[in-house]
Every structure is written in structure tokens, then in C-alpha cells.
């Protein structure tokens, strides 16, 4: 595991414009920089980089994040790999240590919570968009409150049915015991 102080040093040193410029041609536009998005087939510059905030955002496909997120997405790396990439770029020594059994247990529990949360978000979003009640009640409610479809999709809003719906086979998790 990479030490939290090292992560802070890496993220403080990482200049978002410098990092993104290695992969995207950027042009100054006011306080920010603009370019063609590397994550989709962009024809007009919809990709913006804010040095003041240390973030990037594509206003076409919605991809956004900091320098580590950019490297993760662009280079298909894990978070630790992206941090090491940035550390190498900025000549920062990476201090790693082994996780204690308690830290490993907490990390496993945390990952499990994210998996369950992702499944639930997909389930309730699917209810909203594909179930007759979800469309008639939930979607109608969101639209009556002024939520546009792009906002509903971006935030993956969902709907809880008053009855239990059969979970499609593709969403079921099969637990195999050895």
C-alpha cells in the first residue's frame, strides 16, 4: 500500500495541464485549457482542463477527474499504478508498506460495500427506466420536478418499486462454495 503522505505529495506535485498535455494537445482558453477529448471521437474541443482546480472535464462524454483519474482512464491503470506513474514523472520516491490484517479486512469490507452500492444503483436505475411503474410514477415525478433525461442518467437516479421485481439473470450473483 502506498503511504498516505506519499499520495499527498504526489497529488500536490501533479500539474493537471502538464499531465494531460502529454496525451492531448491543449490550447489556452481564458483561465483554462481546451482540446479534443481523448476518451471519445471528438471533433470539436469539448475537453477542458482547469489548472486552478486541478481537474479535467469533457462536456461531451462527461469524463472528469484529477491527474490520477486521467492516467487511470487514459492508460488503463489501477489507482496505485497511476500514482506510481505520476511519482516517476515528478521524481517522488514511493513509500509502500504491507497492510495489516485489520487494514486488509477493512479494505475488503469497503470494496464489498462499493460492489453492493453499484449493484443497487443499477437495479433502481433499471426500475426507473424499464419497469412500467418506474416509468409511469418515478420518471414522471422526476420530469415534473424539472429533471432532464441527461441529468437523470448522469446521476443514475432510480425508483423503488412497491412490489418486489424478479431480478434478471444477468444481475444475479451466483455464489459458489468450494
Secondary structure as GFF3:
##gff-version 3
##sequence-region A 1 178
A	DSSP	alpha_helix	4	13	.	.	.	ID=ss1
A	DSSP	alpha_helix	16	21	.	.	.	ID=ss2
A	DSSP	beta_strand	27	29	.	.	.	ID=ss3
A	DSSP	beta_strand	32	35	.	.	.	ID=ss4
A	DSSP	beta_strand	47	50	.	.	.	ID=ss5
A	DSSP	beta_strand	55	58	.	.	.	ID=ss6
A	DSSP	beta_strand	64	65	.	.	.	ID=ss7
A	DSSP	alpha_helix	67	75	.	.	.	ID=ss8
A	DSSP	alpha_helix	79	89	.	.	.	ID=ss9
A	DSSP	alpha_helix	101	130	.	.	.	ID=ss10
A	DSSP	alpha_helix	132	133	.	.	.	ID=ss11
A	DSSP	pi_helix	134	139	.	.	.	ID=ss12
A	DSSP	alpha_helix	140	144	.	.	.	ID=ss13
A	DSSP	alpha_helix	149	154	.	.	.	ID=ss14
A	DSSP	three_ten_helix	169	171	.	.	.	ID=ss15
###
